[in-house]
Amino acid sequence: MIAFLRGRLAAVAGDEVWIDVGGVGFRVAVSRQTQRRLPGVGEPVRLLTRLVVREEQWALYGFATADEQAAFDALLAVSGVGPRVALAVLSVLTPEELRRAAVLQDPAPLTRAPGVGPKLARRMVMELRDRLGEPAAAGARGGALPGAEPVGRPGPGPLGGEETPRADAMAALEALGYTRVEAEGALAAAAAEVEPDAPAAAWVRAALRVLGGARAAGGAGR
């Protein structure tokens, strides 16, 4: 649902970061490995994300690389492992170290993570062996999969070219669950009342008014 967030780092609080995307703040849980790669507060940042839905909570988890995200997904597939435990493991082991432990069937490194005892660690390495694949040759993997953007270097905005307030607004609307077509249409309509250099928050507010009006009109027509 939310594949990534691109915005500015608003705060770092424990194992969470707050990302300002077009005036909308997102709380994202991250590993210590990812946290160490973050830029300074106020700087541009981009994180791959996973939205984990539980009965009482929706939570976002963020990752510096696609490799870390894939390791998180593999850990969640292990019986008895939840997102917080998966993140704890990735705080003490890189994806490559986790892959090596699984291939060697060595549970000891995993017990360094809070909440992971010997029994759970043994289950992890047993179930992860076929999910993570073989370790890369030294220096071959480099921590990030090809094409993964480093944290803090967001690259082009969602509308192409340099990041702009309108591009930030597009990302915010998509993060709120609107499709790209809906967001693009709303932003195009909002352009009639929003200055091109207006802040992203102004674009988001105007677009939401357009989207709200469209849905109200659609409901009245039924």
C-alpha positions as CSV (number, residue, x, y, z in Angstrom):
1,M,0.0,0.0,0.0
2,I,2.8,2.4,0.9
3,A,5.9,1.4,-1.0
4,F,8.2,4.2,0.1
5,L,8.2,7.7,1.7
6,R,10.1,10.6,0.3
7,G,10.2,13.8,2.3
8,R,12.3,15.5,5.1
9,L,13.5,14.0,8.3
10,A,11.5,15.8,11.0
11,A,12.7,13.9,14.1
12,V,14.4,10.8,15.5
13,A,12.8,9.3,18.6
14,G,14.2,6.0,19.8
15,D,13.7,3.4,17.2
16,E,11.3,5.6,15.2
17,V,11.8,8.4,12.7
18,W,9.3,11.0,11.8
19,I,9.1,11.9,8.1
20,D,7.4,15.1,6.8
21,V,5.9,14.3,3.4
22,G,4.2,17.4,2.1
23,G,3.1,18.6,5.5
24,V,1.9,15.1,6.6
25,G,4.0,13.5,9.3
26,F,4.6,9.7,9.2
27,R,6.0,7.7,12.1
28,V,8.3,5.0,10.8
29,A,10.0,2.3,12.9
30,V,13.6,1.6,11.6
31,S,16.5,-0.7,12.6
32,R,19.6,0.8,14.1
33,Q,21.4,-0.2,10.8
34,T,19.1,2.1,8.9
35,Q,19.1,4.8,11.6
36,R,22.9,5.1,11.4
37,R,22.5,6.0,7.7
38,L,20.0,8.7,8.1
39,P,20.8,12.3,7.2
40,G,20.4,15.2,9.7
41,V,17.0,16.4,10.9
42,G,15.5,18.7,8.2
43,E,17.4,17.0,5.4
44,P,15.7,15.1,2.5
45,V,15.2,11.4,3.1
46,R,13.8,8.4,1.3
47,L,12.9,5.1,2.9
48,L,11.4,1.9,1.5
49,T,8.5,0.9,3.7
50,R,6.2,-2.0,4.8
51,L,2.8,-1.3,6.2
52,V,2.0,-4.0,8.8
53,V,-1.6,-4.2,9.8
54,R,-2.6,-5.7,13.2
55,E,-6.1,-5.7,14.8
56,E,-5.3,-2.8,17.0
57,Q,-2.6,-1.0,15.1
58,W,-1.3,0.0,11.7
59,A,2.5,0.5,11.7
60,L,5.1,1.6,9.1
61,Y,8.5,0.0,9.0
62,G,11.3,1.6,7.0
63,F,14.4,0.3,5.3
64,A,17.6,1.8,3.9
65,T,17.8,-0.8,1.1
66,A,15.7,-3.4,-0.7
67,D,18.0,-6.1,0.7
68,E,17.0,-5.1,4.3
69,Q,13.4,-4.9,3.3
70,A,13.5,-8.5,1.8
71,A,15.2,-9.7,5.0
72,F,12.4,-8.2,7.1
73,D,9.8,-9.9,4.9
74,A,11.6,-13.3,5.3
75,L,11.8,-12.9,9.0
76,L,8.1,-12.2,9.3
77,A,7.4,-15.5,7.5
78,V,9.1,-17.3,10.4
79,S,6.7,-18.8,12.9
80,G,6.6,-16.8,16.1
81,V,8.4,-13.7,14.6
82,G,6.6,-10.4,14.6
83,P,7.7,-7.1,13.1
84,R,9.4,-5.8,16.3
85,V,11.5,-8.9,16.7
86,A,12.4,-8.8,13.0
87,L,13.5,-5.2,13.3
88,A,15.5,-6.1,16.4
89,V,17.4,-8.8,14.5
90,L,18.1,-6.3,11.7
91,S,19.4,-3.9,14.2
92,V,22.2,-6.2,15.2
93,L,22.8,-8.1,11.9
94,T,23.1,-6.9,8.4
95,P,21.1,-8.8,5.8
96,E,24.3,-10.5,4.6
97,E,25.2,-11.5,8.2
98,L,21.7,-12.9,8.6
99,R,22.0,-14.8,5.3
100,R,25.3,-16.2,6.4
101,A,24.0,-17.4,9.7
102,A,21.1,-19.1,8.0
103,V,23.3,-20.9,5.5
104,L,25.7,-22.0,8.2
105,Q,22.7,-22.9,10.5
106,D,24.4,-20.9,13.2
107,P,21.8,-19.4,15.6
108,A,24.3,-17.7,18.0
109,P,24.4,-14.3,16.2
110,L,20.6,-14.0,16.3
111,T,20.5,-14.3,20.0
112,R,22.2,-10.9,20.3
113,A,18.8,-9.4,19.4
114,P,16.5,-8.5,22.3
115,G,13.6,-11.0,22.5
116,V,15.4,-13.7,20.6
117,G,16.3,-16.8,22.7
118,P,18.2,-19.9,21.6
119,K,15.0,-21.8,20.7
120,L,13.6,-19.0,18.5
121,A,17.1,-18.4,17.0
122,R,17.3,-22.1,15.9
123,R,13.9,-21.9,14.3
124,M,14.9,-18.7,12.5
125,V,18.0,-20.1,10.9
126,M,16.2,-23.3,10.0
127,E,13.3,-21.5,8.3
128,L,15.3,-18.8,6.7
129,R,17.8,-20.9,4.9
130,D,15.7,-21.4,1.8
131,R,14.2,-17.9,2.0
132,L,17.3,-15.8,2.0
133,G,19.5,-17.6,-0.5
134,E,23.3,-17.9,-0.5
135,P,25.6,-15.3,0.9
136,A,27.2,-13.1,-1.7
137,A,30.9,-13.2,-2.4
138,A,32.9,-10.7,-0.4
139,G,32.1,-7.2,-1.7
140,A,29.7,-8.5,-4.4
141,R,26.4,-7.4,-2.7
142,G,27.6,-4.1,-1.1
143,G,24.6,-3.9,1.3
144,A,22.1,-2.6,-1.3
145,L,20.4,-4.2,-4.2
146,P,21.0,-2.7,-7.7
147,G,18.8,0.3,-8.1
148,A,18.1,0.9,-4.4
149,E,18.4,4.6,-3.6
150,P,20.6,5.3,-0.5
151,V,18.9,6.8,2.5
152,G,19.1,10.6,2.4
153,R,19.5,10.8,-1.4
154,P,16.0,10.9,-2.6
155,G,16.6,11.3,-6.3
156,P,13.9,12.5,-8.7
157,G,10.5,13.4,-7.4
158,P,7.4,11.3,-8.2
159,L,6.5,13.6,-11.1
160,G,9.9,13.4,-12.6
161,G,12.9,15.8,-12.5
162,E,13.9,17.7,-9.3
163,E,11.8,17.4,-6.2
164,T,9.2,20.2,-6.0
165,P,6.4,21.0,-3.5
166,R,3.9,19.6,-6.1
167,A,6.0,16.4,-6.3
168,D,6.0,16.2,-2.5
169,A,2.2,16.7,-2.5
170,M,1.9,13.8,-5.0
171,A,3.8,11.5,-2.6
172,A,1.7,12.6,0.3
173,L,-1.6,11.9,-1.5
174,E,-0.4,8.5,-2.6
175,A,0.7,7.7,1.0
176,L,-2.8,8.6,2.1
177,G,-4.2,5.9,-0.2
178,Y,-5.2,7.8,-3.3
179,T,-4.2,6.3,-6.7
180,R,-1.7,8.1,-8.9
181,V,-4.4,9.0,-11.4
182,E,-6.6,10.5,-8.6
183,A,-3.7,12.4,-7.2
184,E,-2.6,13.8,-10.6
185,G,-6.1,14.8,-11.4
186,A,-6.6,16.6,-8.1
187,L,-3.3,18.4,-8.3
188,A,-4.0,19.5,-11.9
189,A,-7.4,20.9,-10.7
190,A,-5.7,22.5,-7.7
191,A,-3.3,24.3,-9.9
192,A,-6.0,26.8,-10.7
193,E,-5.9,28.1,-7.1
194,V,-2.4,27.3,-5.9
195,E,0.7,29.2,-6.8
196,P,3.4,27.0,-8.5
197,D,5.9,27.8,-5.7
198,A,3.5,27.3,-2.9
199,P,4.5,24.9,-0.1
200,A,3.6,21.2,-0.4
201,A,1.1,21.5,2.4
202,A,-0.9,24.1,0.3
203,W,-1.0,21.7,-2.6
204,V,-2.2,18.8,-0.4
205,R,-5.0,20.9,1.2
206,A,-6.2,22.1,-2.2
207,A,-6.0,18.6,-3.7
208,L,-7.9,17.1,-0.8
209,R,-10.7,19.7,-1.3
210,V,-10.9,18.6,-4.9
211,L,-11.0,14.9,-4.0
212,G,-13.6,15.5,-1.3
213,G,-15.8,17.4,-3.7
214,A,-15.5,14.7,-6.4
215,R,-16.4,11.9,-3.9
216,A,-19.4,14.0,-2.6
217,A,-20.6,14.5,-6.2
218,G,-20.2,10.8,-7.0
219,G,-22.2,9.9,-3.9
220,A,-25.0,12.3,-4.7
221,G,-25.3,10.8,-8.2
222,R,-26.0,7.3,-7.0
